């Protein structure tokens, strides 16, 4: 499985957050999102990111304040998004440690170029990043430790559930049949047993288990786990 640079997008505009998430994932980045500085700090406490895309104007602490607190303990690159055009605002951001600016509205291709340039400067590439973390939605699975976290809370996995996660992850986004899941997990039972275990796993990782976004059923082929790195 490829190891893609992991980007944290911090913006209170939910529509823009999701557009950026989808666009960056389509261009070989792993992406986590936060709606404000509080949520961003919580994610930064538990996950190692390669770069932050940060909005200036947010409720609570603004982008300048968040940048200042990040710089007290981290040199992670920060690309600031802003609708402000005043030179003083840009200078303020640079003084606090912002690496680059991009004005709203922006051309998505320019965003990719700026991200690539920043990551090259700090030596991060798709080839040398090896965090061992698998991202899907609000969940982060540490494949080396077998630990699943959802919004920074550790989620208890049974040995069966952990095995199923690993099998699905190893399929690299391809569906795995119920028969294969039963065989590879060495689970007692039948294909119905797999359905029950998958439903239990969905309760732990999906926001709306009835309408799964990540652990999906592929009719006639089995199950697949859609990650932010698949």
Secondary structure per residue as TSV (DSSP state, phi and psi in degrees):
chain	resnum	aa	ss	phi	psi
A	1	X	-	360.0	132.9
A	2	X	-	-64.8	150.7
A	3	X	-	-108.9	102.0
A	4	X	-	-94.9	147.5
A	5	X	-	-56.3	139.0
A	6	X	E	-102.4	118.8
A	7	X	E	-107.4	136.9
A	8	X	E	-105.1	120.1
A	9	X	E	-101.0	121.7
A	10	X	E	-118.3	109.2
A	11	X	-	-159.5	136.9
A	12	X	S	-81.4	-6.4
A	13	X	-	-85.3	104.1
A	14	X	H	-62.0	-36.2
A	15	X	H	-65.1	-45.8
A	16	X	H	-65.6	-39.3
A	17	X	H	-56.3	-48.6
A	18	X	H	-70.6	-35.3
A	19	X	H	-63.3	-43.9
A	20	X	H	-65.8	-41.4
A	21	X	H	-56.8	-51.0
A	22	X	H	-66.3	-43.7
A	23	X	H	-63.9	-44.7
A	24	X	H	-69.1	-38.7
A	25	X	H	-63.2	-38.4
A	26	X	H	-66.2	-17.6
A	27	X	T	-112.7	32.6
A	28	X	T	68.9	39.5
A	29	X	-	-118.9	147.0
A	30	X	E	-86.9	142.1
A	31	X	E	-136.4	132.5
A	32	X	E	-119.1	154.4
A	33	X	E	-129.6	152.7
A	34	X	E	-140.8	144.2
A	35	X	S	-90.1	-16.5
A	36	X	S	-159.0	179.1
A	37	X	H	-65.3	-36.3
A	38	X	H	-61.7	-47.6
A	39	X	H	-66.2	-37.5
A	40	X	H	-62.0	-44.6
A	41	X	H	-62.2	-38.4
A	42	X	H	-62.7	-42.4
A	43	X	H	-67.6	-41.5
A	44	X	H	-65.1	-28.0
A	45	X	H	-69.0	-24.5
A	46	X	H	-114.6	-13.5
A	47	X	-	-130.9	141.4
A	48	X	-	-90.8	113.9
A	49	X	-	-101.2	158.9
A	50	X	S	-94.0	-23.9
A	51	X	E	-165.5	149.3
A	52	X	E	-116.9	130.9
A	53	X	E	-100.9	117.8
A	54	X	E	-127.4	126.3
A	55	X	E	-78.7	149.3
A	56	X	S	-77.0	-54.9
A	57	X	-	-91.2	111.7
A	58	X	-	-142.6	155.9
A	59	X	S	-66.3	148.6
A	60	X	S	77.0	-140.0
A	61	X	S	-65.8	132.9
A	62	X	-	-84.1	-179.4
A	63	X	H	-63.1	-34.1
A	64	X	H	-64.1	-44.8
A	65	X	H	-65.1	-42.8
A	66	X	H	-63.7	-41.8
A	67	X	H	-57.4	-44.6
A	68	X	H	-61.1	-43.2
A	69	X	H	-70.6	-35.5
A	70	X	H	-63.5	-43.4
A	71	X	H	-67.2	-15.5
A	72	X	T	-68.4	-20.3
A	73	X	T	-141.4	1.4
A	74	X	-	-147.9	147.1
A	75	X	-	-106.3	17.4
A	76	X	-	-54.1	134.2
A	77	X	E	-61.7	142.9
A	78	X	E	-129.0	123.1
A	79	X	E	-105.0	119.0
A	80	X	E	-97.1	130.7
A	81	X	E	-96.8	134.7
A	82	X	E	-151.2	143.5
A	83	X	S	-92.1	-4.7
A	84	X	-	-79.9	141.5
A	85	X	-	-115.9	-6.5
A	86	X	-	-65.8	137.4
A	87	X	H	-60.2	-38.6
A	88	X	H	-60.8	-36.2
A	89	X	H	-65.2	-41.6
A	90	X	H	-65.0	-42.1
A	91	X	H	-61.9	-41.5
A	92	X	H	-59.7	-44.2
A	93	X	H	-63.9	-43.7
A	94	X	H	-63.6	-38.5
A	95	X	H	-63.5	-31.3
A	96	X	H	-86.3	-8.3
A	97	X	T	115.5	12.8
A	98	X	-	-68.4	138.7
A	99	X	-	-85.5	-31.9
A	100	X	E	-159.9	162.2
A	101	X	E	-121.5	150.1
A	102	X	E	-141.9	124.6
A	103	X	E	-83.8	140.9
A	104	X	S	-86.2	142.2
A	105	X	S	-72.6	158.3
A	106	X	-	-133.8	159.8
A	107	X	-	-84.9	122.7
A	108	X	H	-53.4	-36.8
A	109	X	H	-64.7	-32.9
A	110	X	H	-67.2	-38.5
A	111	X	H	-58.0	-47.0
A	112	X	H	-60.3	-41.7
A	113	X	H	-63.3	-43.6
A	114	X	H	-66.0	-41.2
A	115	X	H	-61.2	-46.1
A	116	X	H	-61.9	-41.4
A	117	X	H	-64.7	-42.6
A	118	X	H	-63.5	-46.4
A	119	X	H	-65.2	-35.8
A	120	X	H	-63.1	-39.6
A	121	X	H	-63.3	-34.2
A	122	X	H	-96.6	3.3
A	123	X	T	81.0	22.3
A	124	X	-	-97.5	126.4
A	125	X	-	-131.8	170.9
A	126	X	T	-66.1	-22.6
A	127	X	T	-86.6	-32.4
A	128	X	T	-100.2	0.1
A	129	X	-	-84.7	129.0
A	130	X	-	-149.2	67.6
A	131	X	-	-79.6	-22.8
A	132	X	-	76.2	7.4
A	133	X	E	-99.8	133.5
A	134	X	E	-110.0	126.6
A	135	X	E	-108.0	130.0
A	136	X	E	-147.3	108.8
A	137	X	T	63.2	-127.2
A	138	X	T	-85.3	1.8
A	139	X	E	-103.1	145.7
A	140	X	E	-129.6	121.9
A	141	X	E	-109.6	118.6
A	142	X	E	-85.4	101.3
A	143	X	T	-65.2	-32.2
A	144	X	T	-72.3	-33.8
A	145	X	T	-99.5	-13.7
A	146	X	T	70.4	29.6
A	147	X	E	-109.4	130.2
A	148	X	E	-109.8	129.9
A	149	X	E	-122.8	142.1
A	150	X	E	-127.7	116.3
A	151	X	T	51.2	43.7
A	152	X	T	74.9	-1.7
A	153	X	E	-95.0	128.2
A	154	X	E	-69.5	127.0
A	155	X	E	-102.6	124.1
A	156	X	-	-68.3	128.3
A	157	X	-	-114.9	135.6
A	158	X	-	-73.4	164.9
A	159	X	H	-61.8	-34.4
A	160	X	H	-65.4	-45.3
A	161	X	H	-64.5	-40.6
A	162	X	H	-63.9	-41.3
A	163	X	H	-61.6	-43.6
A	164	X	H	-61.7	-43.0
A	165	X	H	-58.8	-45.6
A	166	X	H	-65.1	-42.2
A	167	X	H	-62.3	-44.8
A	168	X	H	-67.5	-38.1
A	169	X	H	-65.9	-38.4
A	170	X	H	-69.4	-15.2
A	171	X	T	-78.7	-7.0
A	172	X	T	55.5	45.4
A	173	X	T	86.0	1.4
A	174	X	-	-93.4	143.3
A	175	X	-	-62.1	146.2
A	176	X	B	-118.0	128.4
A	177	X	-	-68.6	157.8
A	178	X	H	-60.5	-39.7
A	179	X	H	-61.1	-43.5
A	180	X	H	-67.5	-40.0
A	181	X	H	-62.1	-41.5
A	182	X	H	-65.0	-42.9
A	183	X	H	-69.1	-48.2
A	184	X	H	-73.1	-28.1
A	185	X	H	-84.3	-9.4
A	186	X	T	55.2	39.4
A	187	X	-	-90.4	140.0
A	188	X	S	-75.2	142.7
A	189	X	S	128.7	-153.7
A	190	X	-	-135.2	-169.3
A	191	X	H	-63.0	-29.5
A	192	X	H	-63.7	-34.9
A	193	X	H	-60.0	-39.6
A	194	X	H	-61.9	-44.5
A	195	X	H	-57.6	-42.7
A	196	X	H	-63.6	-44.5
A	197	X	H	-66.8	-39.4
A	198	X	H	-63.2	-42.4
A	199	X	H	-62.3	-38.5
A	200	X	H	-65.4	-40.2
A	201	X	H	-66.4	-37.4
A	202	X	H	-61.7	-36.7
A	203	X	H	-60.8	-25.7
A	204	X	H	-92.2	-27.9
A	205	X	H	-112.3	-21.1
A	206	X	-	-92.2	145.8
A	207	X	S	-70.0	-43.4
A	208	X	S	-125.7	91.5
A	209	X	G	-55.2	-30.4
A	210	X	G	-65.9	-28.1
A	211	X	G	-123.5	74.3
A	212	X	-	-64.9	135.9
A	213	X	S	-101.6	-29.0
A	214	X	S	-109.7	-50.8
A	215	X	E	-91.7	91.6
A	216	X	E	-104.5	151.0
A	217	X	E	-93.1	128.8
A	218	X	E	-109.1	111.3
A	219	X	T	-56.0	127.0
A	220	X	T	80.7	-3.7
A	221	X	T	-126.5	-24.1
A	222	X	E	123.8	-137.4
A	223	X	E	-123.3	150.9
A	224	X	E	-138.8	152.4
A	225	X	E	-108.4	113.9
A	226	X	-	-90.9	108.7
A	227	X	-	-103.2	171.3
A	228	X	T	-77.5	4.7
A	229	X	T	-121.9	6.2
A	230	X	-	-79.3	360.0
